[in-house]
Amino acid sequence: MTKTQTIATLAEKTELTKAQVATFLDELATLSYTEAKNGFTLPGIGKLVLVNRAARVGRNPATGESINIPAKTVVKFRMAKACKEAVLSA
C-alpha cells in the first residue's frame, strides 16, 4: 500500500479525517526515529533496534580485490511473533 492508500484506509476505519491520520503517521515516524536508539516498539508489529556490526573483509565484485569494511551501527526492524504468525498463516 502507498502512504495515501494507508491514510485513506485508516481514516475510514477510525472515522478520523485524512489530515488527522496523516499527522498521526508523521508524528509516529518522527517519534520512532528519535527513540530507535532506546528500542522503539510498535506492539503487535515489531521493534526498531540499533545493531553494531563488526568490521570485516569484503570483496570488490568488479575486481575481486579484498577491501576492509569498517564497523558501523545500523537500524534493524525485528518483526513481532504475532505479526509473523498473522502474515504467514494468511
MDTraj code that builds the backbone (N, CA, C; nanometers):
import mdtraj as md
import numpy as np

residues = "MET THR LYS THR GLN THR ILE ALA THR LEU ALA GLU LYS THR GLU LEU THR LYS ALA GLN VAL ALA THR PHE LEU ASP GLU LEU ALA THR LEU SER TYR THR GLU ALA LYS ASN GLY PHE THR LEU PRO GLY ILE GLY LYS LEU VAL LEU VAL ASN ARG ALA ALA ARG VAL GLY ARG ASN PRO ALA THR GLY GLU SER ILE ASN ILE PRO ALA LYS THR VAL VAL LYS PHE ARG MET ALA LYS ALA CYS LYS GLU ALA VAL LEU SER ALA".split()
xyz = np.array([
    [0.0840, -0.1188, 0.0000],
    [0.0000, 0.0000, 0.0000],
    [0.0883, 0.1247, 0.0000],
    [0.0410, 0.2262, -0.0663],
    [0.1101, 0.3546, -0.0625],
    [0.0694, 0.4296, 0.0637],
    [0.1402, 0.5374, 0.0918],
    [0.1056, 0.6177, 0.2095],
    [-0.0359, 0.6740, 0.1962],
    [-0.0724, 0.7185, 0.0768],
    [-0.2059, 0.7741, 0.0540],
    [-0.3142, 0.6686, 0.0774],
    [-0.2907, 0.5479, 0.0292],
    [-0.3875, 0.4397, 0.0495],
    [-0.3979, 0.4029, 0.1974],
    [-0.2853, 0.4009, 0.2658],
    [-0.2850, 0.3706, 0.4091],
    [-0.3638, 0.4755, 0.4856],
    [-0.3402, 0.6024, 0.4530],
    [-0.4111, 0.7123, 0.5197],
    [-0.5610, 0.7016, 0.4939],
    [-0.6014, 0.6749, 0.3708],
    [-0.7433, 0.6641, 0.3369],
    [-0.8091, 0.5482, 0.4113],
    [-0.7418, 0.4341, 0.4166],
    [-0.7978, 0.3173, 0.4854],
    [-0.8125, 0.3426, 0.6346],
    [-0.7080, 0.3998, 0.6959],
    [-0.7153, 0.4277, 0.8393],
    [-0.8203, 0.5345, 0.8703],
    [-0.8353, 0.6318, 0.7831],
    [-0.9364, 0.7365, 0.8037],
    [-1.0765, 0.6766, 0.8021],
    [-1.1017, 0.5832, 0.7099],
    [-1.2332, 0.5169, 0.7035],
    [-1.2606, 0.4356, 0.8295],
    [-1.1605, 0.3583, 0.8715],
    [-1.1815, 0.2666, 0.9841],
    [-1.1903, 0.3379, 1.1189],
    [-1.1220, 0.4513, 1.1336],
    [-1.1192, 0.5205, 1.2627],
    [-1.2139, 0.6394, 1.2692],
    [-1.2759, 0.6734, 1.1569],
    [-1.3660, 0.7886, 1.1472],
    [-1.2955, 0.9200, 1.1794],
    [-1.1655, 0.9258, 1.1504],
    [-1.0884, 1.0491, 1.1608],
    [-1.0731, 1.1068, 1.0202],
    [-1.0326, 1.2327, 1.0134],
    [-1.0088, 1.2904, 0.8816],
    [-0.8751, 1.2400, 0.8284],
    [-0.8589, 1.2501, 0.6975],
    [-0.7322, 1.2089, 0.6372],
    [-0.6173, 1.2948, 0.6887],
    [-0.6429, 1.4221, 0.7131],
    [-0.5390, 1.5118, 0.7652],
    [-0.4942, 1.4689, 0.9044],
    [-0.5898, 1.4292, 0.9890],
    [-0.5563, 1.3840, 1.1239],
    [-0.4728, 1.2560, 1.1191],
    [-0.5114, 1.1629, 1.0317],
    [-0.4383, 1.0375, 1.0195],
    [-0.2971, 1.0639, 0.9656],
    [-0.2850, 1.1528, 0.8660],
    [-0.1543, 1.1852, 0.8102],
    [-0.0645, 1.2474, 0.9158],
    [-0.1184, 1.3371, 0.9964],
    [-0.0413, 1.3997, 1.1038],
    [0.0037, 1.2948, 1.2047],
    [-0.0857, 1.2040, 1.2404],
    [-0.0515, 1.0977, 1.3344],
    [0.0624, 1.0113, 1.2801],
    [0.0535, 0.9704, 1.1540],
    [0.1583, 0.8864, 1.0965],
    [0.2922, 0.9593, 1.0907],
    [0.2894, 1.0872, 1.0571],
    [0.4128, 1.1657, 1.0537],
    [0.4747, 1.1767, 1.1926],
    [0.3915, 1.2004, 1.2932],
    [0.4414, 1.2104, 1.4307],
    [0.4928, 1.0757, 1.4809],
    [0.4271, 0.9670, 1.4426],
    [0.4723, 0.8329, 1.4803],
    [0.6089, 0.8048, 1.4188],
    [0.6280, 0.8426, 1.2930],
    [0.7571, 0.8231, 1.2271],
    [0.8653, 0.9046, 1.2962],
    [0.8363, 1.0297, 1.3272],
    [0.9336, 1.1159, 1.3943],
    [0.9709, 1.0588, 1.5309],
    [0.8723, 1.0139, 1.6054],
    [0.8971, 0.9544, 1.7363],
    [0.9826, 0.8287, 1.7238],
    [0.9539, 0.7450, 1.6255],
    [1.0311, 0.6219, 1.6083],
    [1.1758, 0.6514, 1.5720],
    [1.2010, 0.7575, 1.4924],
    [1.3384, 0.7948, 1.4568],
    [1.4163, 0.8384, 1.5796],
    [1.3538, 0.9181, 1.6656],
    [1.4253, 0.9699, 1.7815],
    [1.4440, 0.8647, 1.8908],
    [1.3527, 0.7698, 1.8988],
    [1.3588, 0.6692, 2.0051],
    [1.4212, 0.5372, 1.9622],
    [1.4632, 0.5236, 1.8382],
    [1.5202, 0.3973, 1.7893],
    [1.6433, 0.3569, 1.8702],
    [1.7210, 0.4551, 1.9158],
    [1.8413, 0.4229, 1.9925],
    [1.8077, 0.3531, 2.1239],
    [1.6873, 0.3742, 2.1761],
    [1.6437, 0.3095, 2.3002],
    [1.5620, 0.1838, 2.2732],
    [1.5313, 0.1570, 2.1477],
    [1.4452, 0.0451, 2.1116],
    [1.3011, 0.0926, 2.1070],
    [1.2474, 0.1133, 1.9884],
    [1.1110, 0.1646, 1.9720],
    [1.0201, 0.0492, 1.9329],
    [0.9187, 0.0209, 2.0149],
    [0.8304, -0.0926, 1.9918],
    [0.6931, -0.0471, 1.9464],
    [0.6442, -0.1105, 1.8394],
    [0.5047, -0.0975, 1.7979],
    [0.4381, -0.2286, 1.8368],
    [0.3595, -0.2309, 1.9444],
    [0.3030, -0.3566, 1.9933],
    [0.2271, -0.4319, 1.8848],
    [0.2583, -0.5602, 1.8729],
    [0.1927, -0.6460, 1.7751],
    [0.2516, -0.6374, 1.6357],
    [0.3439, -0.5433, 1.6123],
    [0.4047, -0.5279, 1.4797],
    [0.5540, -0.5582, 1.4845],
    [0.6272, -0.4889, 1.5709],
    [0.7696, -0.5149, 1.5798],
    [0.8429, -0.4072, 1.6558],
    [0.9766, -0.4110, 1.6429],
    [1.0601, -0.3219, 1.7213],
    [1.1771, -0.2725, 1.6369],
    [1.2051, -0.1415, 1.6453],
    [1.3245, -0.0828, 1.5838],
    [1.4370, -0.0895, 1.6852],
    [1.5518, -0.1430, 1.6455],
    [1.6662, -0.1527, 1.7352],
    [1.7936, -0.1138, 1.6607],
    [1.8939, -0.0673, 1.7350],
    [2.0254, -0.0413, 1.6783],
    [2.1120, -0.1649, 1.6991],
    [2.1858, -0.2031, 1.5949],
    [2.2719, -0.3204, 1.6000],
    [2.4125, -0.2785, 1.5582],
    [2.5114, -0.3209, 1.6343],
    [2.6511, -0.2925, 1.5998],
    [2.7037, -0.4030, 1.5096],
    [2.7522, -0.3639, 1.3920],
    [2.8131, -0.4601, 1.3000],
    [2.9645, -0.4537, 1.3168],
    [3.0283, -0.5691, 1.3215],
    [3.1734, -0.5757, 1.3370],
    [3.2418, -0.5419, 1.2044],
    [3.3669, -0.5010, 1.2129],
    [3.4459, -0.4781, 1.0927],
    [3.4689, -0.6128, 1.0248],
    [3.4811, -0.6105, 0.8916],
    [3.5015, -0.7360, 0.8196],
    [3.5733, -0.7082, 0.6879],
    [3.6158, -0.8166, 0.6255],
    [3.6817, -0.8060, 0.4954],
    [3.5802, -0.8464, 0.3896],
    [3.5654, -0.7613, 0.2886],
    [3.4744, -0.7905, 0.1790],
    [3.5499, -0.7955, 0.0478],
    [3.4784, -0.8129, -0.0621],
    [3.5408, -0.8175, -0.1941],
    [3.4734, -0.7198, -0.2870],
    [3.5547, -0.6525, -0.3665],
    [3.5033, -0.5686, -0.4728],
    [3.4561, -0.6639, -0.5833],
    [3.3267, -0.6657, -0.6168],
    [3.2772, -0.7631, -0.7147],
    [3.3331, -0.7414, -0.8554],
    [3.3730, -0.6191, -0.8871],
    [3.4245, -0.5916, -1.0212],
    [3.5676, -0.6421, -1.0388],
    [3.6501, -0.6227, -0.9354],
    [3.7920, -0.6574, -0.9486],
    [3.8324, -0.7795, -0.8680],
    [3.7517, -0.8190, -0.7714],
    [3.7873, -0.9311, -0.6851],
    [3.8839, -0.8921, -0.5743],
    [3.9187, -0.7642, -0.5674],
    [4.0127, -0.7142, -0.4674],
    [3.9486, -0.7153, -0.3281],
    [4.0261, -0.7530, -0.2270],
    [3.9775, -0.7507, -0.0887],
    [3.9747, -0.6070, -0.0383],
    [3.8686, -0.5737, 0.0341],
    [3.8579, -0.4411, 0.0939],
    [3.8158, -0.4567, 0.2392],
    [3.8589, -0.3637, 0.3213],
    [3.8199, -0.3642, 0.4627],
    [3.6927, -0.2828, 0.4792],
    [3.5912, -0.3434, 0.5389],
    [3.4649, -0.2756, 0.5658],
    [3.4653, -0.2409, 0.7147],
    [3.4564, -0.1125, 0.7494],
    [3.4672, -0.0724, 0.8903],
    [3.3427, -0.1126, 0.9712],
    [3.3601, -0.1175, 1.1018],
    [3.2476, -0.1437, 1.1921],
    [3.1512, -0.0268, 1.1840],
    [3.0218, -0.0558, 1.2013],
    [2.9219, 0.0507, 1.1988],
    [2.7976, 0.0077, 1.2742],
    [2.7139, 0.1053, 1.3043],
    [2.5862, 0.0810, 1.3706],
    [2.4762, 0.0959, 1.2670],
    [2.3837, -0.0011, 1.2639],
    [2.2734, 0.0022, 1.1680],
    [2.1403, -0.0096, 1.2411],
    [2.0338, 0.0336, 1.1761],
    [1.8988, 0.0213, 1.2311],
    [1.8355, -0.1054, 1.1734],
    [1.7783, -0.1876, 1.2603],
    [1.7098, -0.3104, 1.2186],
    [1.5665, -0.3059, 1.2691],
    [1.4782, -0.3721, 1.1956],
    [1.3406, -0.3874, 1.2411],
    [1.3165, -0.5342, 1.2669],
    [1.2807, -0.5662, 1.3900],
    [1.2534, -0.7054, 1.4281],
    [1.1023, -0.7238, 1.4347],
    [1.0531, -0.8135, 1.3532],
    [0.9095, -0.8404, 1.3482],
    [0.8646, -0.9102, 1.4763],
    [0.7467, -0.8745, 1.5237],
    [0.6885, -0.9393, 1.6411],
    [0.6375, -1.0778, 1.6013],
    [0.6386, -1.1687, 1.6958],
    [0.5935, -1.3050, 1.6700],
    [0.4489, -1.3056, 1.6210],
    [0.3629, -1.2247, 1.6819],
    [0.2225, -1.2189, 1.6428],
    [0.2078, -1.1726, 1.4976],
    [0.2925, -1.0799, 1.4554],
    [0.2887, -1.0295, 1.3183],
    [0.3316, -1.1381, 1.2207],
    [0.4392, -1.2085, 1.2519],
    [0.4869, -1.3173, 1.1659],
    [0.3791, -1.4228, 1.1482],
    [0.3175, -1.4625, 1.2600],
    [0.2146, -1.5673, 1.2536],
    [0.0939, -1.5217, 1.1727],
    [0.0532, -1.3962, 1.1898],
    [-0.0637, -1.3441, 1.1179],
    [-0.0371, -1.3375, 0.9671],
    [0.0817, -1.2950, 0.9291],
    [0.1152, -1.2807, 0.7872],
    [0.1376, -1.4167, 0.7222],
    [0.2118, -1.5040, 0.7884],
    [0.2461, -1.6311, 0.7286],
    [0.1310, -1.7304, 0.7252],
    [0.0337, -1.7158, 0.8140],
    [-0.0795, -1.8092, 0.8142],
    [-0.1886, -1.7661, 0.7170],
    [-0.1830, -1.6416, 0.6686],
    [-0.2868, -1.5913, 0.5779],
    [-0.2711, -1.6458, 0.4379],
])
top = md.Topology()
chain = top.add_chain()
for i, resn in enumerate(residues, 1):
    res = top.add_residue(resn, chain, resSeq=i)
    for name in ("N", "CA", "C"):
        top.add_atom(name, md.element.get_by_symbol(name[0]), res)
traj = md.Trajectory(xyz[None], top)
